[in-house]
Amino acid sequence: MDMTSRTSAVVLLWAVLIAFFAWDWTHSSPVNHRKEPAILAIGSGQAPSGGHCSAF
């Protein structure tokens, strides 16, 4: 792969990534931070709500 095609591929990757983030920003609902679980909920009494660890 020569330098021109590599540079083009990198520019295309960043353009697609930025376009995806812009689309996601405009189409997603706003996050309500009051309803989010605590970052560190270790020992807080909150039960896990999904994933494999909640099955045990």
C-alpha positions in Angstrom: 0.0 0.0 0.0 1.6 3.3 -1.0 1.5 6.4 1.0 -1.3 8.1 -1.0 -3.8 5.2 -0.6 -2.9 4.8 3.1 -3.5 8.5 3.7 -6.8 8.3 1.8 -7.8 5.3 3.9 -7.0 7.1 7.2 -8.9 10.3 6.1 -11.9 8.1 5.0 -11.9 6.3 8.4 -11.9 9.6 10.3 -14.6 11.1 8.1 -16.9 8.1 8.5 -16.3 8.0 12.3 -17.0 11.7 12.6 -20.1 11.4 10.4 -21.3 8.5 12.6 -20.9 10.5 15.8 -22.7 13.5 14.3 -25.6 11.2 13.2 -25.7 9.6 16.6 -25.7 13.0 18.4 -28.6 14.2 16.3 -30.8 11.0 16.5 -30.3 9.8 20.0 -32.4 10.9 23.0 -30.7 12.9 25.7 -29.2 11.1 28.6 -30.9 11.6 32.0 -28.0 11.4 34.4 -30.4 11.1 37.4 -31.6 7.7 36.2 -28.1 6.3 35.4 -26.7 3.8 37.9 -23.8 4.9 40.1 -20.3 4.6 38.5 -19.1 2.6 41.6 -22.1 0.7 42.9 -19.9 -1.8 44.8 -21.6 -2.7 48.1 -24.4 -0.1 47.5 -27.2 -2.7 47.7 -28.2 -2.1 44.0 -29.0 -5.3 42.3 -27.4 -6.0 38.8 -30.0 -5.5 36.1 -28.5 -7.4 33.1 -25.8 -9.5 31.7 -24.6 -12.9 32.9 -23.8 -11.8 36.5 -27.4 -11.2 37.3 -28.3 -14.8 36.7 -26.3 -16.0 39.7 
